[in-house]
């Protein structure tokens, strides 16, 4: 009879017992159990060598040696890098290669799984379309990550500024508040280090958006316009518009939790500075062919101007000054522009039964002459 799938050891024991009968040949015994003579001799030899029927149980087929298995030293290095950064096989392969260890990403991922170092993926659903500016400094994305509580009822608000093309974090600041003076000081520091971008993409949060005045234009927005920066604002409740800075915040949050959240403000500032160096100089980025962002970024050639020159509107432009209420008189009526532009000159450009209001290089308002209504031209964008 052939070996049964269940209780195979007992079948082998019965075979050994049957061979003790002197009146039955080996061939007949093997035929009775449906096995070959070679298999029969195998189990008899194992039984005699061990001196016990316990040897007839299935044994591990794992080889005594594994020449292809990663060495202990390499495994230890993978474990150390995983613990330090929390990255997967693709990124760790770059670091290991720099240290002289040539491992495939799948091999590294297997080591991570074998050592029990996996963790659940909490990534949000990927965007259906991805957009990227062709060169560095064409667009910077700016956003503030939710605050982190500190001791003594203090808070830290990480302010992030990321270049759209290279993913380079041009700025990462720990702020006590998100009020306009602190954000402006951070931006000035950023501009003095890396120059001025062509455009900046932000959401509808303060202080870069002013919902109260109906125009959306804030004093911080005016500061950016005075540097020749074009303002872009993402759609409400569509964080994927700022996908790069949102992804940067996810990576930042994971890194801070892995390293341990600081409990005081000085500790947070130091942790943010260390992360920024790691992110820009060391961390391989999948969208950049596993190169770190620093390899793709170059400072802007547009220098920061502490005192921007007065804007020269085209000859013949109807230039008027915004009054103390944020309004401008036109054809015997007063139209609202923006409280953030009080005292600033704007150009009024007739267009059929409408008037477009421009401040420097951007159209900021449109008036309807027949109805007296006006609306902001700072429209949300679906992409940078």
Secondary structure, 3 states (H helix, E strand, C coil): CCCCCCCHHHHHHHHHHHHCCCCCCHHHHHHHHCCCHHHHHHHHHHHHHHCCHHHHCCCCCCCCCCCCCCCHHHHHHHHHHHHHHCCCHHHHHHHHHHCCCCCCHHHHHHHHHHCCCCCCCCCCCCCCCCCCCCCCCCCEEEEECCCEECHHHCEEEEEEEEECCCCCEEEEEEECCCCHHHHHHHHHHHHHHHCCCCEEEECCCCCCCEHHHCCECCHHHHHHHCCCCEEEEECCCCHHHHHHHHHHHHHHHHHHHHHCCCCCHHHHHHHHHHHHHHHHHHCCEHHHCCECHHHCCCCCCCCCCCCCCCCCCCCCCEEEECCCCCEEEECCEEEECCHHHCCCEEEEEEECCEEEEEECCEEEEEEECCCCCEEECCCEECCC
